[in-house]
């Protein structure tokens, strides 16, 4: 009997062991959804050793011989919207069969797939949907329902129009992505000197805001039609190059400002102050993005066209 075991990259890099083709190994496994496995493919399991398996899901160790080790990396997609959230796509970016991997190594791939031969009488954990997973699915369904309701209201229709107009006006000079539910949009100009803009309407109950990022600045607008028209003007400002970054440094902190200017001279300003972590002996610690903003200094963005 053969099974396929998925070893996630973070588990392996943290404290995974070596796997070698032809060698005996013991893995702690949890069954994956059989509905997601082809009928003629081996049953699939997830290797898990960080105590993250819910108590109501069966998990136990099995021992067998490694028949194949495959390294796999998937495409990484950034979700549209003002926050830099990346997720794994379904498409395989690269894969290769490996002779084996050392402990805490994946051969440079995002995860490992182990094909393992077991004795035919080996007991395997059954697939169980945990109460935790069921509750998460119910929350996701409620959020999707709310997103559909928001997209159908007057503001949602206006935001869809803004996205459609942006696609018509700027698709030759920028990459434009919109989320499936329509609530989030990201526009990246093809020119590196242009200011990107992205926005998302919150789909969480009790929080109705439009979050906007222009250049390096984060803005928060009330979720209403009036402020959606402001969003449209901010989009036009980014496309026209009317966005400026300002940096004011002192001994104790650095203040950053992003100023967006409308065609008639009105401005929106996003400010943030950062105080570096002082390590002693003149050494300070700061995130790379802060260092990049300091190095860039005061500057304006170019028009997209």
N, C-alpha and C positions, 0 to 999 in steps of 0.2 A: 504494500500500500504506500502510495506517495501523497504527500501534502506539500503545499506551498506556504512558506512562512515569510511574512513581511517584517523586516527589521527597519524601523524608522531611523533616519539619520541622526536625530538628536539623541535617541537612546544609545545608539552604537557609539557615537562620539563621546558621550558621557562616561559610560562604563561597560561598553559592549566587549564581548570576548572575541577571540580569533575564530574564524570559520575557514575550513579547508575542504576542498572537494575530496571525497573518499574517506574522510575522517568521521568518527563518531562524535555527536554533539547532543547536548540536552538543552531544550528551549522551553520557556514558560509561555504558553500560548492561550489566546482567546479567539474563539471562532468569529470570522467575519461573515457578513450577510451572504448566504448562498445564492440569493437572487441576483447578486452582482457578479457571479461566477458563471462562465460558460458551462453548459451541461457536460461537455467532455473533458473539462479541465480538472485538475486536482482540487480538493477542498482547500480553502484558503483560511489562514489564521494570522493573527497579529502577535508578534513577540512583545511581551510587556514585563518589565521588571522594576518599575518605579512605584508600585502600589496605586496606580491610577485606575485599575479595573474596579467598577462598582461591586459592592458586596453581593448583589443579586445576580451577578454574571459569573458563570463557571470558568475557572482558569486552573490549569495544572501543567506540570512538567511532562514532556515526552522525550524519549531518547531514540535517535536513529542515525543513519548515515547520510552525510551531505552528498547529494548526487550532482547538484549544480549550484553555483553562486553567480548571481546576476546583479550588477550595479545598474541602477536606474535613476535618471534625473528627469523631472517633469518641468514643463514650462511654468514660469512664475508670472502671475498677472497682478497688476496693481488695480485695486478697485477704484472705479471712478469716484471723485469727490475730493474734498480738501484735506483729507487725512491720509498719510502715506501707509496704507494697509495693503500688504501683498498676500496673495493666496496661491495655492498650488492649482494649476490648471490640469485638465485631463490628458492633454497631449504629451507624449514622451519626447523630451528634448534630446536625450542621448541614453544609450544603454550598451552594455557589453557583458559577455560571460567572463568571469574571473576565475583564476586558479584558487583564489582565496583572499582573505583580508586579515590583517593583523588586528589585535585588540584595539578598540577605540578608533578604527579606521574603516572607511567605506570605499576606498579606492578612488576617492574624488567624486562619488556619486551621491545623490540625495537620499537614497535608501537602498537596502539590499533585499533581494528576493532569494530565499533559500528553498531549493527543492530537496526534500528530505524523504528517504526511504525508511518506513517503519515496519515492524512486524504486523502481519495482517490482523492479529488479535489485539492490537493496541487500542485502548479506549481513548476517545477524543472528546473534548468539551463541546457541548451543543451550543448552537447560536441562540442567544437570549437577548431580547431588547430590554435594557435596564429601565427602571422607573426614571432614572436621571435622564436617559436619552429620550424617553417618551415625553417627559416634561419639556425638554429642550425643543423637541419637534413641535409640541403644542405652542410654545412661545413663538417659534419661528412662523408658524401658521398664522398666529394672531398678528404678528408684525407685517406679514405679507398682506393680510386682509386690510390692515390699517393703511398700508402703503397704497393699495388699490383705491381705497376711499379717498385718500389725500390727492391722488393723481386725478380723480374725477371732480374735485371741487374747483372753484374758480381760480384759486392760486395754482393748483396743480396743472390746470389747462394752460395757464399763462407761462408757467415754467417750461412746459413741453414746447410751447410756441417759441420761447427764447432759445431753447436747445435746437429746435428745427431751423430757426433763422440763423443761428450760429453756424450750423452745418452748411446751409446754403451760401453763407457769406464767406466763410473762412476755411472750407475743406481743402482748398488748394494751397493754403499757407500754414496749416496747423493740423495736428492729429486730434480728433475729437472722439471721445468715448462717453457713452451714457449707460448707466446701470439698467438692468432688465426692468426694474420697477419704475424707472424714469426719474427717481428722486435725486440722483447724483450725476454730475457731468464733470469731465476733466478736459481741458483744452491746452495742448502743448504746442506752441509755435515751432515751426520747423527751424527757424533761426534761433541759435543759442542766445542771442542778445535780446530776444523778445521776452516779455513777461507772461508766464503761464497764468491761467485762471481756472479755478475749479470751485464747485459749489455742491451742496447737498441740503435737502430739506430733511429735518429729523422725522423719523417714522415712529419714535417712541411716544407712548401715551404720556400726556402731561408735559411734553417738551416740544413746542412747535416753533422752531427757529430755522433760518437759512444760514448755514455756515459757509463762508466764502474765503478762499485763499487767493490773493493776487500777489504775484511775485513772492516775497518772503512774508507778507503780512497776512494775519488771520483776522477776519472780520466776522461779526455776528449780527445778522439782521432779523428783525421781527418777521415772522412768516405771515405776511399779508401782501395784498396786491400792490400797495404803495411802495413797499420795500423791494418787491420784485422788479419794479421799474428802475429802482436804484441799482439793482443787480445788472440790469440791461445796460445802464450807463457805465458801470464799472467794467463790463465786458468790452464796451466800445473804447473805453480809456486804455485798457490793456492792448487792444488791437492797434490803437493809434500811437502807442508809446508814451502815454501820459501817466507813467508810474515811476516813482523815484524812491530810492532807498537812502536813508540817512543814518549815520553812525556817530554817536556822541560818547566819547570815552572819558572816564575819570580814573583816579587811582583806585577807587573802590568798586566801580561797576561800569557797565557799558549799556547805553540805551540805544535801541534800534527803532527806527520809524519807517513804515512804508506809507507813502502818500499817493493816493489815487485821485486824479483830477478829471472832472467832467468837462465836456466841451464848453460849457458856459462858466467855468472857473470854480465851481463848487468842489470841495475836497472831502475825502474820507481818509482818516489816519489810523493806522494800527500801530500801537507802541508796546514794546516789551523791554524789560530791564533784566540784565543778567549780571550776577556777581560771581566771579570765578572762585572755585574752591582752592584756597591757598594751602600748599603742601609744606611750606617752609623752605628756607634757603633760596628764596626768590622763585620757586617753582609753583606754577598754578596749573590747575586742571580744568579743562572745559570741553564740551562736546565738539566734535569736528565741525558741525554745521555752524556753531558760534564762531569758531576760528575762521571759517570761510567767509562769513558775513563781515567780520572785522577786516580781513584781508581785502575784501572787495571794496570796502569803504563807501563813501557817498557816490552814487551813480544813478543814472536813469536807464530805462530800457528803450530799445528801438521799436519802431512800428513793425507789425508782422509782415506788411507788404513792402 
